[in-house]
Amino acid sequence: MDRARRRAQLERVDAIRRRSTPLQNHVIDEVQYGKITRREFLRKGSLLGLSFPVMGMVLSACAEDTAGTTTTAAAGATTAAPGTTGGPGSTAAAGTATVRTALPAPAVGIEPVLINDEGGLAVFGQAAEYLIFSDDELTPVPVLADSWEPNPDGDVWTFNLNPSATFHDGSLVTAEDVVATVQGIANGNAGPAFETFGVDPGQVVAVDPQTVEFTLSQPNGAFPFFMSSDNYNAAILPASFWADYSEGSYEQSFIGSGPWINESYEPGVSAVYAKNENYWRDNSAQPDRMEITFFADEASAVTGFQEGRFDTIPHISFSGATPLLDSPDAVVTSISTAQHRQVYFDTSAPPFDDPRVRQAIALTLNRPTLIDGLLGGYGVVGNDHPIWENYPMYNPDAVAQREEDLATAQQLLSDAGYPDGFEAPLDTLVFFEVEDLAQLIAGSAAQIGVTLNVGVYDSGTYYGDYWLAAANSMGIVNYGHRGVPNVYLGAPLLSPERLGENSWNASHWSNPDYDALFDQFVTSGDLDTQRQIAGQIQTLLNEEVPFIVAYYVDHISVSSPSFSGLEVTGMGHYNVVSGSFSG
């Protein structure tokens, strides 16, 4: 590159620095000096409100420093969000194309305040949209929000809305709608997220029709994920909807700003959507209709797929997909996710109040065998903490991987006063492979004399009667994918007295040292510091074992060879706006 061109490029980067916040400049420093990768810069820079063109310019300058070549394409590679066209496999749908999908039946209906399951989330997300979409690369992508940025301390975040965004009735999406949505969902399923991210609904204000300001109780560098698709309930609905809201009212309108308009909904049976012809973004290639059929079990979904009644099953377990794995009439794909099953112990009373007992049970598990047998290899081992290995802040050097060691497990049990073992309940719910996991854990524990009596319940009974009950028991609960681990580290692990009714702490574990580490983790804006704190958290949880994380589960999808364009996330969102058919 000639000297004048190089000087001009550096001047543009200097101009970027002058109008950037200290946190944004810090992440620019990190990539410039090689402390984070380009991918980590794109993720963290977008999280802090740097636009993709701006990040492309910074990366180009950094590339010139090191290699003398410009590479800006990567910065724009993740800008497409659900509801847009032009992604892989997107072609115009000819005629009256209808996409037929199979989903698990929503557990609580399509209820914005209470949705906590994958079926409900998948249906809700067709008509409603979020400020930000958390993609499968852990990158926050603008949707209803055009941009966002924190103040220098990271405890005040300002979001600027897309001025073109409209609801299905033609009204503009405004800051008042965002404020009403945040206040409307505060006392429902999202309650623990409010606590984890330090959000006070009363401190969310509309600065003007297109600007929203959030003042947090403490700095939080990952706050945009709170207003993203990572938060099931945070899809933006009109203030007028919230003014007249009552439980069940959403199913009367399915109002939203998304690319699909609901035509019909029959609980537990089906939902039908038509293309939003007045969508505020380009959806010219979108199919005309989408028909969703709810299934009670995966076998019925697979049978329907084999009979040609479904074009895609956006999410299915390995065992469910087994009949389709080698079929020429099915395309099976997967993505790696942070989704995991927490096998928790009631630490409030014997025998599980002793960490040696918890360690002993954890040492009986052969984790690679569990992944091969239950997941068909579609997963990675866990190490009894919820910081997934693909998170940028994961510390690979913190603690050695726990492996099966029956001799040590037996000795720990004896040291804890249970040389002959004991008997306890192991309760769980019907969900993918979880019932089989419970039986295998019971079988593993039996090798050291522990008898675990497995109880399996439907999700309503389990969450209502068993999940948070202090019953000298063990249990298994699923945690869906998240773009950052903050919810995993907060809701099920912070001291119950700190979170009150918003606690998901089924283990009833309380540790002041952990609470302090959590606060340090979420307020840190520096990746190196956060990784160091994450290492301490990984070590502490591995030693204390309030719950076992045996593995992380890949997200498996199935589509017909004639259908392309399905996009999924580990959370359970799916998008067929770019779907097309061949042949």
Secondary structure, DSSP 8 states (H G I E B T S, - for coil): --HHHHHHHHHHHHHHHHTS-HHHHHHHHHHHTTSS-HHHHHHHHHHTT--HHHHHHHHHHHHHHHTS----GGGGTT---TT-S-STT-----SS-EEEEEEE--SS-S-TTT--SHHHHHHHHHH---SEEE-TTS-EEESSEEEEEE-TTSSEEEEEE-TT-B-TTS-B--HHHHHHHHHHHTTTTTHHHHHHHTEEEEEEEEEETTEEEEEESS--TTGGGGGBTTSTT-----HHHHHT--TTGGGGT---SSSEEEEEEETTTEEEEEE-TT-SS--TT--SEEEEEEESSHHHHHHHHHTTS-SEEEEE-HHHHGGGTT-TT-EEEEE----EEEEEE-TTSTTTTSHHHHHHHHHT--HHHHHHHHHTT-EEE--SSS--TTSTT--TTSS------HHHHHHHHHHTT-TT--EEEEEEE--TTHHHHHHHHHHHHHTTT-EEEEEEE-HHHIIIIITT--SS-EEEEEE---SSSHHHHHTTTS-HHHHGGG---TT----HHHHHHHHHHHH---HHHHHHHHHHHHHHHHHH-SEEEEEEE-EEEEE-TTEE--EE-TTS-EE-TT-EE--
